[in-house]
Amino acid sequence: MAWQNILRLARSVGASDVHFSTGEPPWLRVDGKMQRLDALTTASPSQSFQPLQTADLASLLTTLLSASTTCLSSLPPHSDAVTHNNLDFATALPEVGRLRVNAFAQARGPALALRLISEATPTLDKLEAPSCVASWGEHMHGLILITGPTGSGKSTLLAALLHHINQHRQGHVLTLEDPIEFVHTSHQCLIQQREIGRDTPDFESGLRAGLREDPDVILVGEMRDTATIRLALTAAETGHLVLSTLHTASAPQAIDRLVDAFPAGEKEGVRALFSESLIAVLAQTLCPHLSGLGRVAAHEIMVATPAVRHLIREGKGNQLYSQLQTGQAVGMQTLDQSLFRLFECEKISRQTLQHLSKYPQNLNLVDNPPSSL
């Protein structure tokens, strides 16, 4: 089967990723689980998928690169592609759609991990995002963080929030992404998307230049280093709405992760900046749906109320969780509260609820949970 057909099949079964690896048949990730492509098809033994060879993957990579705006010869000398046998880019192919591609070397030879990106721009309603998320986009300045593990839908939720802003505000939106996944069309806002490695060397350079490009909203694909975090805080403090992602499992943990990126002598001042600039943190986790088909998102939400700002400023991150438990009036919730609501709505199983809960001892009696759950 041609690789184009494999990618079309992957879309038809709802796969999020396709893996081509030397010495292996193709693998798909469906509903968060890795499966051999053979297991998803009705091919006869004579039509089974043969292990891929180095030449197959080299040809595929050449085709994907030729369809993208990324060029190996144009990459800076310090790029991952040159120094670590690793290349990350996005591309779009007819009848296949848009893909995020990571090509890398491994023990048996080259390998490709392809993320299938939806052609349709996601919306907050379609993602069933908490109602408070839309209101965050109305802020004129401040910092909004979307966190979660890899593959938890952070970029998709961020794209949906950006789409909402594009539909309901008039302004200039500048994005810095590595690579660009969802392509946005200007509606109420002028949207300009810059790709790291192609349009700007790195997040720091792009963000530094962005402060002089008259943006109202700045999307920073990921808070990767101290310089980027510092500039993002400066932008949020000086009248820009900054949206970004971070790899943390909980909302309170995001603050600790960002503050810990700075030297000890700067942490007190950085906490003060965060306390003033922060709008909200949302930590997302994807759970298998009770039906066995698809996944559903659980959200932990921390909104920057005066009490939350005070705890951040004083470095009392260990007390933030109690604010999440009692702040439902302003949209806050813990992961356990979100999971239990999904369980009540028959969207996740009891086993999923107990497996993902941060405090499973509180869920022993899930049919009659305590009010502080």
N, C-alpha and C positions, 0 to 999 in steps of 0.2 A: 504494500500500500504506500503510495506517495505521501511525503510528509505533509503536503497541503491537505490531503484527505484526512490525515491523522489529526491535524489542527481543527478541521471542520467537525470531525467526529467529537473531538474534545469539547468544542463549544456546544454541540447538540446534547451531550450528557451532563452539561453544567460543570465541567472541570474548571478549576481555577488556575492550574499550572500543568505544563507538559514538560517532561524530562527526557532528553535524548542523551544517552551516555554510551561511550565506546564499550563494546562487549556485552551490552544489555539491550533487550527490546525496549520500546518506548514505555514510559510509565506516566500515569496521570494522577493528579490529586483531585479527588472528588469528595466534596463535603468534608474536607480536612484530612481525608485518609488517602494514602498512597496505594495505587492499584496498577498492576500490569495491564497494558492495553489489551492483551489477549483475553483477560477475564471479562472485558466489557463488550466483546464482539462475539459474533456467532461464526467466525471463520472456521473452516475445516482445518484439520491438522496440516494439510498440505499448504494452507494459506496462512499458517501461523507466522508471527513476526520474528524475523531472524535478528540475532545480535547485530547492533550497528557497528560499522567499521570507521576508522579514522577518516578515510576518504569521504564517507557519507556526511560526516559532521562538518568537515572542512568545506564541502560544497554547500551545505545548508547555511553555514555561517557567512560565506561569501554572498549568497543570495540575500540573506537578511540585512547584511551591511550595505549592499548596493541599493536596497530599498529605503535605507535610513539616511539621515543627514550626518551620521557619525562616520568619520573616516580615520582609519588607523594612522595614516601619515600626518593627520592634523592634530593628533593628540599630543599634549605636552609630555616631555621626557619623563616626568615624575608620575605619570598616570598609572593606574592599576594595570591597564592593558600592557604596558611596557615592563613594569617592575615586578608584577605578581602574576603574570599569565592570566589576567582576569579582565573582562570587558563588559561594561554595563551600558545598554542603550535601549531606545524604543524605536519601533518601526511600525508601518502599516502595510498590509498586503491585500490585493484584491481577493474577494471571496473568503478571506481568512480573518481580516480585521486588524485591530491594533494590538501590538504585543510589546511587553517589556522583556528584554533579552539579557541574560547574563551568561556569557561564555567563559569557561574556565578550564584549566588543566587539572587532571586527576591521575591516579596511579595507572589506569588502563589506557589513558589517552584523553582527548578533548571531550567536553560535555557541555550541554546547553540546558539552561532552565528558562522556560518561556512562561511568563505570566500573561494570561488572556485578559485583555482589558475590554470592558464593555464599550460598544460604540456609542451607546446612549449616555448622555451626561446623567449621573445619578441625582436623585432628588431626596430631600429630607423625608418627605412623605413615603416614598417608595422604600426607603431604608428603615422606616418606622423609628426614626430618631426621636429622642425625648423632645417634647414641645418647647422646652426652654432653649434648645440649641439655636433655633431660628432667631430668637431675641438677642443672642450674643452678637450676631452680625450687624445689629443696629448701633453698636457702640462706635464712637468716632475714634477712640484710641484705646490702647490696652493690649493685653496678651491673652490669646486663647490657645490652649494646648490640647491636642488629641493624642492619647497615649495607648499603649497596648503592645503585646508581643508581635513578632513578625507574622504577617498573614492574617491579622485580626481585623482588617478593613479600615485602618486609619486613613490611608490615602483616599479611599472611596468616600468616607464620611466628610473628610476635609473638602473634597471636590464638590460634594453636595452642598455644604455650607457656602462655598464660594459661588456656586450656581445660584443659591438663594440671594446672596448679596448682589449678584449680577442682575437679578430680576427685580430687586426692590430698592436699590440705592443708585444714586448717580455719582460716579467717582472714577478714579483711576486705580486699577488693580494690577500689581506687579507680582509675578510669581518667579521663584527660584527653585528649580526641580532637578532631580538627578535619578533617572531622566524624566522628561515630560510624559505623563501617563494619559490623563484625560485632557483632551484639547477643548478649550472653551471658546465660544463665539461671543463677541461683545454684544450686549443688549443694552441695558441701562448704564452699564459701566464699560469703559475702555479697558480691555484685558490684554496685557502683554506678558507672554510666557518666555522665560529664559532658561536654557538648559545648561547645567554645569558641565564643563568640558567642551561645550560647543560655543555658547554665547558668553560665558564668563568662566574664568579658571576654577573658582570654588565659591562656596556659599559666602565666605567672608568678603571677597572682592565684589561679588554681586550685590551683597547687602550694603556694603559701603557706598558703591555707586548708586544703588537704589535710593538712598536717602537724598540724592540730588536730582532724582528723576520725577519729582512731584507726585508720588503715589499717595493714595488715601488708605489703601489696604495692601499689605505685603504678605505673601505666602512664602514661608521658608520651609522647604521640603522636610528638613530634619535638623534638629539642634545637635550638631556633631562635635563642636569644639568650643573652647572658652571664648575665642574671639567672636565667633558667630553668635553665641549666647549674649555676649556683652553688647554687640551691635543691635541685636533684636530687642533687648531691654531699652537701649537708647531710643530706638525707633518707636517703641510702645510709649515711652515716656514723653516723646516730643511730638505727639499728635498723630500717630499712625496706628491703625488696627493691624496687629501682627498675628498671623495664624501659623502654627507649626505642629510638628509631631515629635514624639519621644518614645523610646522603648522602655517603658516601665509598666509593671503589672497593676499598679494602683494609682489613684489620683494624688494622695498625699506624698507618695514616694517620688513623684515627678519633681516636687519642690526640692527635696533632699538631693536628687540626682543633679539638678542644675546648680544648686548652691555648692555642692561638693566639687564642681568643675573648677572652682576658683581657689586661689591660695588662701591659707588660713587668715591672713591679714585683711582680706577683702570680703570675707563671708558676711560679716555684720552689715556692711554697706549694701551688698548684693541682696541680702534678705529684705532690707528696707525697700530696695528698688522693686523686688518681686511683689512685696505686699502692696505697693502703690499701683503697680502696672497690671497685675493679674486680673483677668475677668473671670475665667473659669478653667477647670481641667476636667476632661472627660476621659476615663479609661475604659476601653472597649474590649470585650471578650466574646468570641464566637462560640456558640454551643450547638451541638447536634439537635435538630428538630425532633420532637417526639415521634413524628410520622416516619422518621428514617430518611426523609428526603430534604436536603438543604440544611441550612444552619440559621440560627437566630441570634441576634446580638444582645448581650447583657451589658449594662452601663453602670459604672461608678462615677458619680458626678460631684465635683466640689466647686461651689460658687464662692467668689471672693466677697463674702459679707464682712462687716466690720470685725466680727469675732475671728473669722478666718485670717483676715489681714493682720490682726494683732498677734495671733499665734505664729504666723510666718515670720513677722518682724522680730519676735522674741525667741525664735528658734525652737519652738515647742511643737515640732512636727508630730510627736507621738500623741498629741491631744487633738489633732485634726479629725481623726476618725469619729470621735464623739460628735463633732459638728455635722459630719455627714449623716449620722444617724438621726439627728433631731432637726435637720434643716430642710425637710421636705416641702415646707411652704414656699421656699425660693428655688425649688427644683433639685435640691441635693438628695443623694441616696447612696447607700453602700452597695457593693456588688451583691451581698447577700439579699438585700431588699429587692434588687432588680431580679435576681435569680428566682426568688420566691414568687414574684408577680408573674414571671414566665411560667412557673410551675402551676400556679393557680389558673392561668389561662390555657393550660394544657398544651403548652408549646415545647416544654422540655420534660424529661422524665425525672422521677425522684432520684434515680442514680446520678444523673447529671447534676442535679441540684446539690446533692451531698458531696459529689466529687469536686466541684468547682468552688464550693463555699470556702471562704477564708476562715470561718469559725464553725466547723461542722458540728461542734458540741451544742450549738444553739439550734440545730436543725433536727435533733433526734425525734422531735414531735412535730413534723412538718404539717400535720393536719390541724394543729392548734398552736401556731408559733407565738412566742412572746412578742409583745408590742414593740420592743426595742430591737427586733431582728433587723 
